[in-house]
Amino acid sequence: MNDLLVSPFVPEQLKTKADGTFSRMFVDLALKSFASPHTGSLLLDRDCNLLMAGESLGKKLGYRTEELERMNLQTLVHPGELLLCMHHMSQLVSGQLSRYETEMRWLSADGQTLWMSVYAVELKDSGDGPAYIYMQTQDITAQKDAESALQESLIRMTSLLETFADAYIMLNRSGQLVYVNRNAEQFLQLNREDMLGHGIRGTVPDWLGAGFYKACWRAIEESAPVFYQDYYPLVKKWLEVSCYPGKPGLSVFIRDVTRHKEQEETLRATKQQLDSMIEHAADTIAILDADLRLTKVNKAFIDLFGYSEAELLGERPPNIPEELWIESELLFRKALQGKQIPSFETKRKRKDGTPLDMSLTISPVVGKDQDISGICIIGRDISESKATEELLRNSEKLSVAGQLAVGIAHEIRNPLTSLKGFTQFMKAAGHYKEHYLDIMSSELTRIEHIISEMLLLAKPRPATFHYKRIGPILADVLSLLEAQANLNSVSFKTRIKPDLPAVRCEENQLKQLFINIVKNAVEAMPLGGTVEIVAALAEPGMLAITFRDEGDGIPAELLQRISEPFYTTKENGSGLGLMVSQKIVTEHKGRMAIASEAGVGTTVTITLPV
């Protein structure tokens, strides 16, 4: 027996059965494969019992070599592979197969699955001795895991490509289609099986044109992405084509952008219309960014204020008087927070310094993501209307003053009579008493107060708003109207709380407003009565002043018309009093409500912000 078979690693049954031919063959195997650290070798008998195993295979499977040599192949093969494996081993032993090559799963000692590449052949000696199976195995688990991961990645990638809204096709570097997604099938109206493996030029529809082919080849040849948009009249579509080259070939995305193009066109037309409306609007329009710098002004703005567009854009509005900047900026900041400021009356100035009365509406400019990027200021020059209103207001003042003349003359005549009497008495007596001088001083003060209130009512003054308490204003009004009330046997009853907050007002205008209302109430009671005046907080942030008379009331059909200019039921009335009163209330951001019931009286409620 060959000395090599004396090795302790060779099983006894091989030592006893081996002849010369087998010995030479086994020595060759033992020297080359069983000692290899890369290849796991096995020697099996006809029943697949392991006679000899390479040490590297034992390490892979987690068995010692002597353990393996007491096992059967069926113990090591995965149950899912066992039936087919044993069938092929049987064919190998019977001579139906000359060799057996496959990839199969094996089980390690701890139950883990290992993928093995298997190569098996039958070994026979030259005589009629027993046959053996020589098997070489190689662990390909890592390779299989990588293939599985790649397969899963391909499945995910394919699923992703199938969900693309775009038509997607993949070409190799020869221009043949290797992948087409579902949307590309529908878009091109071709079956993917009919396209795959064919060249792009003879497969895709002719309506895509030469530009599509040129873009694809250009991307492949230059190894650079190519993008273009074009209109295809045969299908009435705008298409956006994107070509992305890579080493294997080319990815092409085809997107239908017809709707987007139509929206762009609609947006462009809308923008043109809006720009035209802004440019030709009679009102001034200015758009400011978040830093309150002008980004756009229309022709009316330039014409009214006298600045050139170059002087305005990128700058803060130069038409705002310095003393009104803080007030204006506060309003602008409110608009930037999303609030709209309608019909705000203020002053602006031309480039030459000329002041203008303006009515402004300030609105936030809202972007597509609902973010506020700036403000829009629409302005109207109301200088002429303001002058007209002032003329009407002064006319009404003069009318009221004339109508009050009788009462005022009576009111002044009484203290004048007292003064004349005391003067004559002191002249005749040749001396005077201190007490007489006090009475005369008091009467003169009374005359001075009445004349001052008349002058205050009649004299035009610029409107300046200040915070004033309503009680003193009402007291001055009632003092002025007391004489007329006495002539009509009318008394005043007031309920004015002393702790009421001040209102922001133009004092002279409020006096004119209250005079109009109280005077109407007095005139509504020619036989006498009481005018009740109540001032109290009506709701949060609002002060209500209510005037209630005991006159005959206003019929419902006339109540609807009393606010019309020049409409009056009085013989000497102008028909402007209520209109002027309503205008004053509006300028003070307030409300006026009139309620009347025939035979009961009329109630006028003025509500002003505090």
Residue pairs with C-beta under 8 A, 6 or more apart in sequence:
1 15
1 18
1 23
2 18
2 20
2 23
2 24
2 27
4 10
4 23
4 26
4 27
4 30
5 14
5 15
5 18
5 23
5 26
5 27
6 15
7 30
9 34
9 52
9 65
10 26
10 30
10 52
11 51
11 52
11 69
13 51
14 26
14 43
14 51
14 52
17 129
17 130
18 26
19 125
19 127
19 129
21 125
21 126
21 127
22 123
22 125
22 129
25 123
25 125
29 41
29 43
29 134
33 39
33 41
33 54
33 136
34 41
34 52
34 53
34 54
34 55
35 54
35 55
36 54
36 56
37 56
38 56
38 138
39 54
39 56
39 136
39 137
39 138
40 53
40 54
40 56
40 57
40 58
40 60
40 116
40 136
40 137
40 138
40 139
41 52
41 53
41 54
41 57
41 134
41 135
41 136
41 137
42 50
42 52
42 53
42 54
42 57
42 68
42 73
42 133
42 134
42 135
42 136
42 137
43 50
43 51
43 52
43 53
43 123
43 132
43 133
43 134
43 135
44 50
44 51
44 73
44 89
44 132
44 133
44 134
44 135
45 51
45 130
45 132
45 133
46 93
46 130
46 131
46 132
46 133
47 72
48 72
48 73
48 74
48 86
48 89
48 133
49 71
49 72
49 73
50 68
50 69
50 70
50 71
50 72
50 73
51 69
51 132
52 69
53 65
53 68
53 69
55 65
57 68
57 137
58 64
58 65
58 67
58 68
60 108
60 114
60 139
61 68
61 76
61 106
61 107
61 108
61 109
61 114
62 108
62 109
62 110
63 71
63 109
73 85
73 86
73 89
74 82
74 86
75 107
76 106
76 107
77 85
77 104
77 105
77 106
77 107
78 104
78 105
78 106
78 107
78 113
80 105
81 104
81 105
85 102
85 104
88 97
88 100
88 102
88 120
89 100
89 120
89 133
91 97
91 100
92 99
92 100
92 120
92 121
92 122
92 133
93 122
93 131
93 133
95 122
98 121
98 122
99 119
99 120
99 121
100 118
100 119
100 120
100 121
101 118
101 119
101 120
102 117
102 118
103 115
103 116
103 117
103 118
103 140
103 144
104 115
104 116
104 118
105 113
105 114
105 115
105 116
106 113
106 114
106 115
106 116
106 137
107 113
107 114
108 114
113 141
114 139
114 141
115 139
115 140
115 141
115 143
115 144
116 137
116 138
116 139
116 140
117 137
117 138
117 140
118 135
118 136
118 137
119 135
119 136
119 137
120 133
120 134
120 135
120 136
121 133
121 134
122 131
122 132
122 133
122 134
123 131
123 132
123 133
123 134
124 131
124 132
161 168
161 179
161 181
162 181
162 182
164 181
164 183
164 253
165 183
165 255
166 183
166 253
166 254
166 255
167 181
167 183
167 184
167 186
167 187
167 188
167 253
167 254
167 255
168 179
168 180
168 181
168 183
168 184
168 251
168 252
168 253
168 254
169 177
169 179
169 180
169 181
169 184
169 195
169 200
169 251
169 252
169 254
170 177
170 178
170 179
170 180
170 249
170 250
170 251
170 252
171 177
171 178
171 200
171 216
171 220
171 249
171 250
171 252
172 178
172 248
172 249
173 220
173 248
173 249
173 250
174 199
175 199
175 200
175 201
175 216
175 217
175 220
176 197
176 198
176 199
176 200
177 195
177 196
177 197
177 198
177 199
177 200
177 203
178 196
178 197
178 249
179 196
180 188
180 192
180 195
180 196
184 192
184 254
185 191
185 192
187 254
187 256
188 195
188 204
188 205
189 205
190 203
190 204
190 205
194 203
195 203
195 204
200 213
200 216
201 213
204 212
207 232
207 234
207 235
208 232
209 230
209 232
211 228
211 230
212 241
215 226
215 228
215 241
215 243
216 226
216 243
216 250
216 252
218 226
218 243
219 225
219 226
219 243
219 244
219 245
219 250
220 245
220 249
220 250
222 245
223 245
224 245
225 242
225 243
225 244
225 245
226 241
226 242
226 243
227 240
227 241
227 242
227 243
228 240
228 241
229 238
229 239
229 240
229 241
229 257
230 238
230 239
230 241
231 237
231 238
231 239
232 238
232 239
236 258
237 256
237 258
238 256
238 257
238 258
238 260
238 261
239 254
239 255
239 256
239 257
240 254
240 255
240 257
241 252
241 253
241 254
241 255
242 252
242 253
242 255
243 250
243 251
243 252
244 250
244 251
244 252
244 253
245 251
278 285
278 296
278 298
279 298
279 299
280 298
280 299
281 298
281 300
281 378
282 300
283 300
283 378
283 379
283 380
284 297
284 298
284 300
284 301
284 304
284 305
284 377
284 378
284 379
284 380
284 381
285 296
285 297
285 298
285 300
285 301
285 376
285 377
285 378
285 379
286 294
286 296
286 297
286 298
286 301
286 317
286 376
286 377
286 379
287 294
287 295
287 296
287 297
287 365
287 374
287 375
287 376
287 377
288 294
288 295
288 317
288 332
288 374
288 375
288 376
288 377
289 295
289 373
289 374
290 336
290 372
290 373
290 374
292 316
292 317
292 329
292 332
293 314
293 315
293 316
294 312
294 313
294 314
294 315
294 316
294 317
295 313
295 314
295 374
296 313
297 309
297 312
297 313
301 312
301 379
302 308
302 309
302 312
304 350
304 356
304 381
305 319
305 348
305 349
305 350
305 351
306 350
306 351
306 352
307 318
307 319
307 351
311 318
312 318
317 328
318 351
319 348
319 349
319 350
319 351
320 328
320 348
320 349
321 347
321 348
321 349
321 355
324 346
324 347
327 346
328 346
331 341
331 344
331 362
332 362
332 375
334 341
334 362
335 341
335 362
335 363
335 364
335 375
336 364
336 372
336 374
336 375
337 364
337 372
338 364
338 372
339 364
340 361
340 362
340 363
340 364
341 360
341 361
341 362
341 363
342 361
343 359
343 360
343 361
344 359
344 360
344 361
344 362
345 357
345 358
345 359
345 360
345 382
345 587
346 358
346 360
347 355
347 356
347 357
347 358
348 355
348 356
348 358
348 379
349 355
349 356
350 356
356 381
356 383
357 381
357 382
357 383
357 386
358 379
358 380
358 381
358 382
359 379
359 380
359 382
360 377
360 378
360 379
360 380
361 377
361 378
361 379
362 375
362 376
362 377
363 375
363 376
363 378
364 372
364 374
364 375
364 376
365 372
365 373
365 374
365 375
365 376
366 372
366 373
367 373
389 580
389 583
390 460
392 576
392 579
392 580
393 509
393 512
393 580
393 583
393 584
394 458
394 460
395 574
395 576
396 512
396 516
396 574
396 576
396 577
396 580
397 457
397 458
397 512
398 458
399 574
399 576
399 577
400 457
400 512
400 515
400 516
400 519
400 577
401 454
401 457
401 458
403 519
403 572
404 454
404 480
404 481
404 483
404 484
404 519
406 484
406 487
407 481
407 483
407 484
407 485
407 486
407 487
408 450
408 454
408 480
408 483
410 483
410 486
410 487
411 450
411 482
411 483
412 447
412 450
412 451
415 443
415 444
415 446
415 447
416 443
416 447
418 439
418 440
418 443
419 440
419 443
419 444
422 436
422 439
422 440
423 440
425 436
426 432
426 436
449 479
450 479
450 480
450 483
453 476
453 479
453 480
453 511
454 480
456 508
456 511
457 480
457 508
457 511
457 512
457 515
461 508
463 506
463 509
463 587
464 506
465 504
465 505
465 506
466 504
466 505
466 506
466 507
467 502
467 503
467 504
467 505
468 502
468 503
468 505
468 507
468 510
469 500
469 502
469 503
470 496
470 500
470 502
470 503
470 510
470 535
470 543
470 545
470 608
471 496
471 498
471 500
471 535
473 505
473 507
473 510
473 511
473 514
474 494
474 496
474 514
474 533
474 535
474 545
476 511
477 511
477 514
477 515
477 518
478 492
478 494
478 518
478 533
480 515
481 515
481 518
481 519
481 522
482 492
484 519
484 522
485 491
485 492
485 522
485 531
488 522
488 523
488 525
488 526
488 528
489 527
489 528
489 529
490 521
490 522
490 525
490 528
490 529
490 530
490 531
491 529
491 530
491 531
492 518
492 530
492 531
492 533
493 530
493 531
493 532
493 533
494 532
494 533
494 534
495 532
495 533
495 534
495 535
495 536
496 533
496 534
496 535
497 535
497 536
500 535
500 536
500 537
500 543
500 610
501 537
501 543
501 610
502 610
503 543
503 588
503 608
503 609
503 610
504 588
504 609
505 588
505 608
506 587
506 588
509 584
509 587
509 588
510 584
510 588
512 580
512 581
512 584
513 581
513 584
513 585
513 606
514 545
514 547
516 577
516 578
516 580
516 581
517 547
517 581
517 604
517 606
518 531
518 533
518 547
520 577
521 531
521 547
521 548
521 549
521 551
521 602
521 604
522 531
522 549
523 570
524 549
524 551
524 552
524 601
524 602
525 531
525 549
525 550
525 551
529 549
529 550
529 551
530 549
530 550
531 547
531 548
531 549
532 546
532 547
532 548
532 549
533 545
533 546
533 547
533 548
534 544
534 545
534 546
534 548
535 543
535 544
535 545
535 546
536 543
536 544
537 543
537 544
537 610
538 544
538 607
541 609
541 610
542 607
542 608
542 609
542 610
543 607
543 608
543 609
543 610
544 605
544 606
544 607
545 605
545 606
545 607
545 608
546 603
546 604
546 605
546 606
547 603
547 604
547 605
547 606
548 601
548 602
548 603
548 604
549 601
549 602
549 603
550 600
550 601
551 601
551 602
552 598
552 599
552 601
553 596
553 597
553 598
553 599
553 600
553 601
553 602
554 562
554 594
554 596
554 598
554 602
555 598
558 569
559 594
559 596
561 567
562 578
562 594
563 578
563 579
563 582
564 575
564 579
565 575
565 576
565 579
566 574
566 575
566 576
567 575
568 574
568 575
581 592
582 592
585 591
585 592
585 606
585 608
588 608
588 609
589 608
589 609
590 606
590 607
590 608
590 609
591 606
591 607
592 604
592 605
592 606
592 607
593 604
593 605
593 607
594 602
594 603
594 604
594 605
595 602
595 603
595 605
596 602
596 603
